[in-house]
């Protein structure tokens, strides 16, 4: 592939991204379609073999949540580390007080928030828009990665999102968006349960816990921060379930 081919590919990909900024008819799935979508979402997010890979995506969203929260307070994001063991870190200009607390909170809840938004987008006709925005954000993530494993993960996610934008049939965009959204919600619950186990059974890992770090910064018990994460995650799950139930005709 020569330079002209690469330029042509990039131009076509960009055109498809721009074409995605539209609203289509919302997903109106049959019961069978909903069952298949749910099965796919659970298949990528529950079995340990598949979670090894999908969990990397959830971790990337987690760290992007910290980064976005930092940017909303005016903090400079210096970089993001992602690792194959599904750990990660977001580095920003040092600060204290409410800005640091705000940044530290928005990690674990963000995959659930994004998942809920994707579920809503699938039923409201914004699937194409959401996937185009996601592809651009994952591509921009490459600018902030500061470690080798993170580069591999970020490149893989950017390629996956790019291929999705390129090859996913328009008729299936709602299905894909819903499956990813449910997967992120399941992933958020899994990560929270893993964090809870750090505070109950694997306390030697406490130093890396967002709840522990927030407790040290604020003087409030870590259990309150765990509860705060849980409230946001649970609210997102309930909203997503309500949206799915309404689409399935289970709500009057």
N, C-alpha and C positions, 0 to 999 in steps of 0.2 A: 504494500500500500504506500503510494507516494504522497507528497505533500498536498497535491491537489485533491486526492481521495480523502485525506484526513480533513481538509478544509470543507469538502463537500459533506462529509459525515457530520462534522460539527455544526454546519449550517442547517442540515436537515434535522438534527437533534434539537437545536435551538428553536427551529420552526415548530416542531412538535410540542416543545415545552410551552411556547407562546400560545399555540392552538388549544392547549389545555386550560387556559384561563377563560373558562366559559361555564355556563350552567346548563345542565341537561335535565331531562326528566328524572325524578328520583327513583331509586330502586323500589320495586314492588314485588318482592319475592314470594314464591309459593312456599308452602310448608316444607316441601322437599328441598327447595333451594336453600332455605334457612338452615335445615338440618345439615346439608352438605357443607355450607359455609362455616357453621359452628364446628363441624367435625374437622375441617381443614385448619381452622384457627386453633383448636385444641391440639391437633396433631403436631403443629409447629411449636407450641408453647408449653406443652405438658411433659411429653416423654423426654427423659434426660438426654438421649442421643440427639434429638432435634433442638432441645433447649440450649445445648452447647453453642449453637450457632445463632438461633433467634435471640438468645439472651444477650449476645453482643450488640444487637440492634437496640434492645431495651436499655442497655448500659449507655450506649451513645445518646439516646434520647434523654436519659437521666442527666448526663453531663451537660448536654445542650440546655437542659432546664436551668442548671446552675449558671451557665454562661449567659443565657438570656436574662435571668433575674439580676445578674451582676450588671449587665448593660442598662437595665431599667433604672438602676441607682446611680449611673454615671461612672461605674467602676470600669477600668480597662482590663479586658480579658487578655491574659498573656499567653495562654495555651491550654490545650486539653490533652491528657494522657488516657489512652484506652489500652487494655491488656487482654490477652487471650483467656485469662481466668475470670473474665467478666467484672474485673475491678476497673476503676478509673479515677481520674482527678481533674478538676478544673482549677487552673491557676489564674488569679487576677491580682490587680494592684491591692496591696494590703490595706485593710480598713477595719474599723471596729463599729460597735453600736448596731443600730437598726439595719444599716445597709448590709453588714456582714451576716446578720441573722436572716434577713430576707433572702439573701443569696444562698445561704446554707439550707434553708427550708425547701426550696424548690428544686429538689433532686428526685427523691422517691415518688412524690405525687405526680410529676410531670408525665411519665408514660401513661398513667391513667387519664390525665387531662387530655392528652393527645389522642388516646384511644377513644375516649368519649366523643371528641370532636370529629374523628373519622367516622364513627358510627352515625352521628348526626348527618355528616356530609353525604354519606351513602344514600340516605333516605330523602335528603332535601335537594339532591341534584348537583351537589358541589364536589362529587368524587374526582372528576378530572382536574378541577381547580386545586383540590387538596393534594393530589398526587404530583402535580407540577410544582407546587410550592415545596413539597417534601423533597423532590429531586434536587431542586435548587439549594435547599438548606443543607442536604447531605453533601452536595458538591462543595459548598462554601465551608463546610466543616474541615475540609482538607487544609484550609489556610491556617487552622488553629491547632492542628495535631503536632505534637512535639516529641513523639517517640516512635520507634520503628514498628512495634506491634500495632500502635494506633494507626499508622499510615496504612498498613495492610488491611486493617478492619475498615477504615474509612474509605479506602479505594474500593473494597469489596461492596460496601453498602452503596457507594455512589454508582458503581457499575450496575448493581441490582436495580436501583431506582431508575437508572437510565434505560436499562433493558425493558423495564416495566412500562415506562412511558412510550418506548419505541414499539413494542410488540403487543401489548395488551389490547385486545379488541375493545372498541368503544362500548359495546354491549355488556362487557364484563367488568368495566371499571368500578361499578357500584359493588359488585360481588367482591372484588379484590380489596377495595377500600374497607368494606365491612369486616372481612376476614382479618386484615391487618389491625383494624381498630380493636376487635375482640382479643386478638393475640396480645396487643399491648396492655389491655386491661388485665388479662390473666398474668402477664409478665410483671405488672406492677404489684399484684397480690403476691406472687411468688417472691419477688424481691423484698417486700415488706415482711413476709414470714421468715425469710432468711435473715433479715436484720433483727427481727425479734429473737431468733435463735442465738444471734451474737450476744444479745443482752441477757440471755437466760442460760445458755449451755456452752457458748464459745467466747467467754468473756476476755480471753487473751487477745481477741481481735477488736476490742472496744475502741482502741485508738483510731480506727478507720471508720467508725460509725458516725454518720451525720448527726444522729440524735445525741450521741455522747459529746460530740464537738459543740453542738448547740447548747447542751447542758452546761458545759464548762464556760461558754461565753456569756450565758445569761444567768446562771445560778438556778435555773428551773430544772426540775428532775427530768431525766431522759425519757421517763414514761410519758410525760406530757407531750414531748415532741413525737414520740412513737404514736401516741393517740392522735395528734394533729395530722400526721401523715395518713393514718388510717381513716380519719374522717373524710379527708379529701378523696382518697382512693375509693372509699365506700360510696360517697356521693356520686362520683363519676360512674361507678358500676351500676348504681341504681338508675341513674339517668339513661345509661345505655340500655339497660334491661327494659325500661319503660318505652324507649324508642323502638326497640325490637318487638316488644309485645304489641305496641300500637300498629306497627307495620304488619304483624301477623294477624291483626284483627282480634287480639285477646283483650283489648281495652275498649270500652264503650265510647 
